[in-house]
Amino acid sequence: MANDIDNDIAVLCQDVHRDFQDGSRVIRVLRGTDLEVRKGEFVAIVGASGSGKTTLLNLIGGLDRPTSGKIFVDGIEITALDDEEMAEMRRNKIGILFQDQYLLPVFTALENVQVPMLLNEVRAKERERRAMELLKAVGVDHRAHHMPHELSGGMRSRVALARALANDPAILLCDEPTGDLDHKTGGEIIRLMRDLAKKHNRAVLVVTHDPEVARMADRILLLRDGKLVEELVSRFFKPSGVDVTVARDPDSRSSAPTEG
């Protein structure tokens, strides 16, 4: 379902709520979350463990559905799609990069990158050509015919990134993409994601506990009390992801109002 929203907006969340039932108790994780991410923008979401960062990412990726509210990806209201339409949306518009790369162990790097294109019935020669281009873009084309267990952690992350970009998505969603990597390698992966986003006008949304990752973003959003707030957190953000001291930036735009 297409909607009349700014063509430059890659992701738009409007008053998104997500509740979970725990026996007789209702756990309200997201409580009216609003978010706008523009094409070519690199946004980091930070917050305490258990604050709902991954829940929000899953909702935007169509892996879960909100209790209420609307979510748009590349102008399409995904909260109005049925399961089949949502699956097609994920194949064509949304790339997802997890901390655990989930590479298929019996496939080479080149074959892993081709998997999303298989689902879209891209012809074999075109799949291989595009997969090699992506592996080259992320700097591991020389390991195209190696199995995942033959690659370092950083190389596996690069292959997973290439796979996430296989169908040229409008947005790339990343859940702790550097969690298992050393500082230097993690920084390289984030810079690569950022550079590719700018080059292809693709939005990147990263959930992270790593302050160095957050500081590379165009904007840092803090998930607090079930809402996203844009605040001056970069210089105060602690590696634990729990001890976040917040100073309000009067000149920043708010993605959602703070609670008084």
KEDREN-850964 format. One record per residue (C-alpha): residue number from 1; residue in three letters; chain; x, z, y. Coordinates in Angstrom, 1 decimal, always signed. Example, Ala and Ser with C-alpha at 12.3 -4.5 7.8 and 13.67 -1.06 7.14 Angstrom:
2
- 1:ALA:A:+12.3:+7.8:-4.5
- 2:SER:A:+13.7:+7.1:-1.1
***
This chain:
260
- 1:MET:A:+0.0:+0.0:+0.0
- 2:ALA:A:+1.7:-1.2:+3.2
- 3:ASN:A:+1.2:+0.9:+6.4
- 4:ASP:A:+1.7:+0.3:+10.0
- 5:ILE:A:+4.9:+2.3:+10.7
- 6:ASP:A:+8.1:+1.5:+12.4
- 7:ASN:A:+10.0:-1.1:+10.3
- 8:ASP:A:+13.3:+0.7:+11.0
- 9:ILE:A:+12.1:+3.8:+9.1
- 10:ALA:A:+13.3:+4.0:+5.5
- 11:VAL:A:+11.7:+7.4:+4.6
- 12:LEU:A:+8.8:+9.2:+6.3
- 13:CYS:A:+7.4:+12.5:+5.0
- 14:GLN:A:+4.3:+13.9:+6.6
- 15:ASP:A:+3.1:+17.5:+6.1
- 16:VAL:A:+4.4:+17.5:+2.5
- 17:HIS:A:+3.5:+20.6:+0.4
- 18:ARG:A:+4.6:+21.3:-3.2
- 19:ASP:A:+3.2:+24.2:-5.1
- 20:PHE:A:+4.1:+25.3:-8.6
- 21:GLN:A:+2.0:+27.5:-10.9
- 22:ASP:A:+3.8:+30.4:-12.6
- 23:GLY:A:+1.1:+32.1:-14.7
- 24:SER:A:-1.4:+33.5:-12.2
- 25:ARG:A:+1.1:+33.2:-9.4
- 26:VAL:A:+1.4:+30.2:-7.1
- 27:ILE:A:+5.0:+29.4:-5.8
- 28:ARG:A:+4.9:+27.5:-2.5
- 29:VAL:A:+8.2:+25.6:-2.4
- 30:LEU:A:+7.5:+23.1:+0.4
- 31:ARG:A:+5.1:+24.2:+3.1
- 32:GLY:A:+4.4:+21.3:+5.4
- 33:THR:A:+7.8:+19.4:+5.3
- 34:ASP:A:+8.2:+16.6:+7.8
- 35:LEU:A:+11.1:+14.1:+7.6
- 36:GLU:A:+12.1:+10.8:+9.1
- 37:VAL:A:+15.2:+8.9:+8.0
- 38:ARG:A:+16.0:+5.6:+9.6
- 39:LYS:A:+17.7:+2.6:+8.0
- 40:GLY:A:+21.5:+2.8:+8.1
- 41:GLU:A:+21.3:+6.6:+8.6
- 42:PHE:A:+23.2:+9.1:+6.5
- 43:VAL:A:+21.3:+12.5:+6.4
- 44:ALA:A:+22.4:+15.7:+4.7
- 45:ILE:A:+20.0:+18.4:+3.6
- 46:VAL:A:+21.4:+21.9:+3.2
- 47:GLY:A:+19.8:+25.3:+2.5
- 48:ALA:A:+19.9:+28.2:+0.2
- 49:SER:A:+19.8:+27.8:-3.6
- 50:GLY:A:+16.2:+27.5:-4.7
- 51:SER:A:+15.0:+26.5:-1.2
- 52:GLY:A:+13.4:+23.3:-2.6
- 53:LYS:A:+16.1:+20.7:-1.7
- 54:THR:A:+16.0:+19.0:-5.1
- 55:THR:A:+12.2:+19.2:-5.2
- 56:LEU:A:+12.0:+17.3:-2.0
- 57:LEU:A:+14.5:+14.7:-3.3
- 58:ASN:A:+12.4:+14.3:-6.5
- 59:LEU:A:+9.2:+13.7:-4.4
- 60:ILE:A:+10.9:+11.0:-2.3
- 61:GLY:A:+12.2:+9.4:-5.4
- 62:GLY:A:+8.8:+9.4:-7.0
- 63:LEU:A:+9.9:+11.6:-9.9
- 64:ASP:A:+7.3:+14.2:-8.9
- 65:ARG:A:+4.2:+14.2:-6.7
- 66:PRO:A:+3.4:+16.5:-3.8
- 67:THR:A:+0.5:+18.9:-3.9
- 68:SER:A:-0.6:+17.4:-0.5
- 69:GLY:A:+0.9:+15.3:+2.2
- 70:LYS:A:+2.1:+11.7:+2.5
- 71:ILE:A:+5.5:+10.1:+1.7
- 72:PHE:A:+6.4:+6.6:+2.8
- 73:VAL:A:+9.5:+4.6:+1.5
- 74:ASP:A:+10.3:+1.4:+3.3
- 75:GLY:A:+6.8:+1.2:+4.8
- 76:ILE:A:+5.0:+1.8:+1.5
- 77:GLU:A:+3.0:+5.0:+0.9
- 78:ILE:A:+4.3:+6.1:-2.5
- 79:THR:A:+1.9:+9.0:-2.7
- 80:ALA:A:-0.9:+6.4:-3.1
- 81:LEU:A:+0.7:+4.6:-6.0
- 82:ASP:A:-0.2:+4.9:-9.6
- 83:ASP:A:+2.5:+5.5:-12.3
- 84:GLU:A:+3.2:+1.8:-13.0
- 85:GLU:A:+3.4:+1.0:-9.3
- 86:MET:A:+5.7:+3.9:-8.7
- 87:ALA:A:+8.0:+2.8:-11.5
- 88:GLU:A:+8.3:-0.6:-9.9
- 89:MET:A:+9.0:+1.1:-6.6
- 90:ARG:A:+11.8:+3.1:-8.0
- 91:ARG:A:+13.4:+0.0:-9.6
- 92:ASN:A:+13.3:-2.0:-6.4
- 93:LYS:A:+13.4:+0.3:-3.4
- 94:ILE:A:+15.1:+3.6:-4.5
- 95:GLY:A:+18.5:+4.3:-5.8
- 96:ILE:A:+19.3:+7.8:-7.3
- 97:LEU:A:+22.7:+9.3:-7.8
- 98:PHE:A:+22.8:+12.6:-9.7
- 99:GLN:A:+25.7:+15.1:-10.0
- 100:ASP:A:+25.7:+14.4:-13.8
- 101:GLN:A:+26.2:+10.6:-13.6
- 102:TYR:A:+24.1:+10.0:-16.8
- 103:LEU:A:+26.1:+6.9:-17.7
- 104:LEU:A:+25.2:+5.5:-21.1
- 105:PRO:A:+28.2:+6.4:-23.4
- 106:VAL:A:+27.9:+3.3:-25.6
- 107:PHE:A:+28.0:+0.9:-22.7
- 108:THR:A:+31.0:-0.2:-20.6
- 109:ALA:A:+31.1:+0.4:-16.9
- 110:LEU:A:+30.0:-3.2:-16.3
- 111:GLU:A:+27.1:-2.8:-18.8
- 112:ASN:A:+26.0:+0.5:-17.2
- 113:VAL:A:+25.7:-1.2:-13.8
- 114:GLN:A:+23.6:-4.0:-15.3
- 115:VAL:A:+20.9:-1.6:-16.8
- 116:PRO:A:+18.6:-1.5:-13.7
- 117:MET:A:+18.8:-5.3:-13.4
- 118:LEU:A:+17.8:-5.6:-17.1
- 119:LEU:A:+14.6:-3.8:-16.2
- 120:ASN:A:+14.0:-6.4:-13.5
- 121:GLU:A:+14.6:-9.2:-16.0
- 122:VAL:A:+17.6:-10.6:-14.0
- 123:ARG:A:+19.4:-13.3:-16.0
- 124:ALA:A:+22.5:-12.4:-17.8
- 125:LYS:A:+25.0:-14.4:-15.7
- 126:GLU:A:+23.5:-13.2:-12.5
- 127:ARG:A:+23.5:-9.6:-13.8
- 128:GLU:A:+27.2:-9.8:-14.7
- 129:ARG:A:+28.1:-11.4:-11.4
- 130:ARG:A:+26.3:-8.8:-9.3
- 131:ALA:A:+27.6:-5.9:-11.4
- 132:MET:A:+31.2:-7.1:-10.9
- 133:GLU:A:+30.6:-7.4:-7.2
- 134:LEU:A:+29.3:-3.8:-7.0
- 135:LEU:A:+32.2:-2.5:-9.1
- 136:LYS:A:+34.6:-4.2:-6.7
- 137:ALA:A:+32.8:-2.8:-3.7
- 138:VAL:A:+33.2:+0.8:-5.1
- 139:GLY:A:+36.8:+0.1:-6.2
- 140:VAL:A:+36.7:+0.2:-10.0
- 141:ASP:A:+36.3:-3.5:-11.0
- 142:HIS:A:+39.6:-3.2:-12.8
- 143:ARG:A:+38.0:-0.7:-15.2
- 144:ALA:A:+34.8:-2.8:-15.7
- 145:HIS:A:+35.3:-3.1:-19.5
- 146:HIS:A:+36.2:+0.6:-20.1
- 147:MET:A:+33.8:+3.1:-21.7
- 148:PRO:A:+32.7:+6.1:-19.6
- 149:HIS:A:+34.9:+8.5:-21.6
- 150:GLU:A:+37.9:+6.4:-20.7
- 151:LEU:A:+37.2:+6.9:-17.0
- 152:SER:A:+38.1:+9.8:-14.7
- 153:GLY:A:+35.3:+11.9:-13.0
- 154:GLY:A:+35.8:+10.0:-9.8
- 155:MET:A:+35.7:+6.7:-11.5
- 156:ARG:A:+32.5:+7.6:-13.3
- 157:SER:A:+30.9:+8.6:-10.0
- 158:ARG:A:+31.9:+5.3:-8.5
- 159:VAL:A:+30.3:+3.5:-11.5
- 160:ALA:A:+27.1:+5.6:-11.1
- 161:LEU:A:+27.0:+4.7:-7.4
- 162:ALA:A:+27.3:+1.0:-8.3
- 163:ARG:A:+24.5:+1.4:-10.7
- 164:ALA:A:+22.3:+3.1:-8.2
- 165:LEU:A:+22.8:+0.2:-5.8
- 166:ALA:A:+22.2:-2.5:-8.5
- 167:ASN:A:+18.8:-3.6:-7.2
- 168:ASP:A:+19.8:-3.3:-3.5
- 169:PRO:A:+17.5:-0.3:-2.7
- 170:ALA:A:+16.2:+0.6:+0.7
- 171:ILE:A:+17.3:+4.2:+0.3
- 172:LEU:A:+19.9:+6.0:-1.8
- 173:LEU:A:+19.1:+9.6:-2.9
- 174:CYS:A:+22.0:+11.8:-3.9
- 175:ASP:A:+21.7:+15.2:-5.5
- 176:GLU:A:+25.0:+17.1:-5.2
- 177:PRO:A:+26.9:+13.9:-5.9
- 178:THR:A:+30.3:+15.6:-5.4
- 179:GLY:A:+29.6:+18.8:-7.3
- 180:ASP:A:+32.0:+18.2:-10.2
- 181:LEU:A:+34.7:+16.4:-8.2
- 182:ASP:A:+37.8:+17.7:-6.5
- 183:HIS:A:+37.8:+17.8:-2.7
- 184:LYS:A:+39.8:+14.6:-2.2
- 185:THR:A:+37.8:+12.5:-4.7
- 186:GLY:A:+34.5:+13.9:-3.4
- 187:GLY:A:+35.4:+13.0:+0.1
- 188:GLU:A:+36.2:+9.4:-1.0
- 189:ILE:A:+32.8:+9.0:-2.7
- 190:ILE:A:+30.9:+10.3:+0.3
- 191:ARG:A:+32.8:+8.0:+2.7
- 192:LEU:A:+32.2:+5.1:+0.4
- 193:MET:A:+28.4:+5.9:+0.4
- 194:ARG:A:+28.4:+6.2:+4.1
- 195:ASP:A:+30.3:+3.0:+4.7
- 196:LEU:A:+28.1:+1.0:+2.3
- 197:ALA:A:+25.0:+2.4:+4.0
- 198:LYS:A:+26.1:+1.3:+7.4
- 199:LYS:A:+27.2:-2.1:+6.1
- 200:HIS:A:+23.9:-2.9:+4.4
- 201:ASN:A:+21.6:-0.9:+6.7
- 202:ARG:A:+20.6:+1.4:+3.9
- 203:ALA:A:+19.4:+5.0:+4.4
- 204:VAL:A:+21.3:+7.7:+2.5
- 205:LEU:A:+19.8:+11.1:+1.9
- 206:VAL:A:+22.2:+13.7:+0.4
- 207:VAL:A:+21.4:+17.2:-0.9
- 208:THR:A:+24.5:+19.3:-0.9
- 209:HIS:A:+26.1:+22.7:-0.8
- 210:ASP:A:+29.4:+21.3:+0.3
- 211:PRO:A:+30.0:+21.8:+4.1
- 212:GLU:A:+32.5:+18.9:+4.2
- 213:VAL:A:+29.9:+16.5:+2.8
- 214:ALA:A:+27.4:+17.8:+5.3
- 215:ARG:A:+29.8:+17.3:+8.2
- 216:MET:A:+30.2:+13.6:+7.4
- 217:ALA:A:+26.4:+13.0:+7.9
- 218:ASP:A:+24.8:+11.6:+11.0
- 219:ARG:A:+22.4:+14.5:+10.9
- 220:ILE:A:+22.2:+17.8:+9.0
- 221:LEU:A:+18.8:+19.2:+8.2
- 222:LEU:A:+18.3:+22.8:+7.0
- 223:LEU:A:+15.5:+23.5:+4.5
- 224:ARG:A:+14.2:+26.9:+5.4
- 225:ASP:A:+10.8:+28.6:+4.6
- 226:GLY:A:+9.6:+25.4:+3.0
- 227:LYS:A:+10.2:+23.2:+6.1
- 228:LEU:A:+13.0:+21.1:+7.4
- 229:VAL:A:+14.6:+21.9:+10.7
- 230:GLU:A:+17.3:+20.0:+12.6
- 231:GLU:A:+19.6:+22.6:+13.9
- 232:LEU:A:+23.2:+23.1:+14.8
- 233:VAL:A:+24.4:+24.3:+11.4
- 234:SER:A:+27.6:+22.2:+10.8
- 235:ARG:A:+30.1:+24.6:+12.3
- 236:PHE:A:+28.4:+27.6:+10.7
- 237:PHE:A:+27.6:+26.2:+7.3
- 238:LYS:A:+29.2:+28.3:+4.5
- 239:PRO:A:+30.3:+26.9:+1.2
- 240:SER:A:+28.1:+29.2:-0.8
- 241:GLY:A:+25.0:+27.4:+0.5
- 242:VAL:A:+23.3:+30.8:+1.0
- 243:ASP:A:+24.9:+32.4:+4.0
- 244:VAL:A:+23.7:+29.9:+6.6
- 245:THR:A:+23.9:+31.2:+10.2
- 246:VAL:A:+21.8:+29.0:+12.5
- 247:ALA:A:+22.3:+28.3:+16.2
- 248:ARG:A:+19.6:+26.2:+17.8
- 249:ASP:A:+20.8:+23.0:+19.5
- 250:PRO:A:+18.5:+22.5:+22.5
- 251:ASP:A:+19.3:+18.8:+22.7
- 252:SER:A:+18.7:+18.0:+19.0
- 253:ARG:A:+15.5:+16.4:+17.8
- 254:SER:A:+13.4:+18.4:+15.4
- 255:SER:A:+12.2:+16.9:+12.2
- 256:ALA:A:+9.8:+19.8:+12.0
- 257:PRO:A:+9.0:+22.7:+14.3
- 258:THR:A:+10.7:+26.0:+13.5
- 259:GLU:A:+8.4:+28.9:+12.7
- 260:GLY:A:+8.2:+31.6:+15.3
***
